[in-house]
């Protein structure tokens, strides 16, 4: 934990009965509002791993710590007793990660502990944490007695893992956060060459894609100088869609390194698969494969959800551009990472599930390589279309959206705003680098940003692309618009519940045992076939269904459902699955013929998952009869 984050948490704990505003925290600690918001996000992650306490942020109410008196006192005592360890651990982990990627020769555990002036057990523990993070990027750590700590994985995966690490720093601290690891002069020179390249190729990348490409070029140079090269067979063709010869010559001349053909192919594939600004793209950029996939995808999804996505003209072209870059990354075996995956999966689970199932069950073999990160991106496009197909008229305020996350995020935010806040007129969606020039040319009332801007002379508000209910309320207050009443009843969900499919005080060591037990019971009652159980377990192994507030919603192949039902399982003691806690389970068994109800049903179920007090009532129920009374 950063020292400033530590002091922020301690301040909130010391005044646990007080509700702070951002401004009060900023004044108290002498940090900017932007810094406070970034640090609160870091605290959310840290607290989820180390305490049952939570930082609560609510419009017009403030910021405070929520937890029992005992938990708050315990956390306060832990912070004070372990101050040095807590602060130094995050610094050490960041530096340790950088060493693993950039040191010319592997270091042993002993050498690392001497460098950081700490016990070897601490280094081992932190290497285990890093190993778990790197596994998501298909890279692992091996420790050899005489050879030290090694990175193991394909060269392209190792490069992607390091760039992912640097991008994480950039997202939280901007360019300044990178300069601890890259000389500013080097970064500026690579940025200059990249801008020239993009101009000559008439390409316009999103802010994040631009930074990512610069970082990829930087680390490629470092790896080549250490004689680590990408495999030639990974990149299938030596022909180039874009003329990058001048760029390659500049790199070779300025950094005194030779770029072999596979390295040029690698950098070329990175560029053609980078996310671009929608407003600047040309239709000639697209491949036939992109259009064919989108046509198949929207047709089948329209049939599944009974929604005419194929009629949404604003969806087809941007989705085709997105799919084009995705197919390029798949073709060149470049990993895809979506930093918003978990939030998208949780908030839009019905849509996420339908897309995931469609690709898994019906997609051509080569398209089954779409992983959860990419499914989350597709979910944003489909959600934006759903919003658009139901949008309302009447707009007056002139707003610009500034987004660094690419067109799928900006499109979703734009369409959600236009539907839910009909007093808005979205003038344009731009990257942060374009924002200043657009404000100078256009008449704008205020700006909606997806992260804190460096400097703005007109009013702005920071919202995430998924625009959750808390943010809706903040925006309602900001523009003095109408409020949207929250539904508190779950009439559709209640239709699928019964006493015989509700189980309380269940003792199991893990959720899979509970799934087996419940499915055996449902099978004996005639709700499902014997094969449904295996399909639930298989799907759970592919994609976890754990939602907010310790709730899990597993489901299986709907072809094995005889009668629709939803079983509720209340665990006697919380169980752990995929490093998350589960206290309640809603096991879904819904017939294919009822697909038209499923979207509304899922939305009710997700509302239940988000209602912390309601979930607590279900956890406290002593028998099935009492539990069902809450619905």
Secondary structure, 3 states (H helix, E strand, C coil): CCHHHHHHHHHHHHCCCCCECHHHHHHHHCCCHHHHHHHHHHHHHHHHHHCCCEEEEECCCEEEEECCHHHHHHHHHHHHHCHHHHHHHHHHHHHHHHHHHHCCCCCCHHHHHHHHCCCHHHHHHHHHHHHHHHHCCCCEEEEECCCEEEEECCHHHHHHHHHHHHHHHHHHHHHHHHCCCCCHHHHHHHHHHHHHHHHHHCCCECHHHHHHHHHHHHHHHHHHHCCCCCCHHHCCCCCCCCCCHHHHHHHHHHHCCCCCHHHHHHHHHHHHCCCECHHHCCHHHCCHHHHHHHHHHHHHHHHHHCCCHHHCHHHHHHHHHHHHHHHHHHHCCCCCCCCCHHHHHHHCHHHHHHHHHHHHHHCCHHHHHCCHHHHHHHHHHHHHHHHHHCCCCCCCEEEEEECCCCHHHHHHHHHHHHHHCCCEEEEEEECHHHHHHHHHHCCCCEEEECCCCCCCCCCEEECCCCCCHHHHHHHHHHHCCCCCCCCCCCHHHHHCCCHHHEEEEECCCCHHHHHHHHHHHHHHCCCECCCHHHHHHHHHHHCCCECHHHEECCECCHHHECCCEEEEEEEEEEEEECCEEEEEEEEEECCHHHHHHHHHHHHHHHHHHHCHHHHHHHHHCCCHHHHHHCC
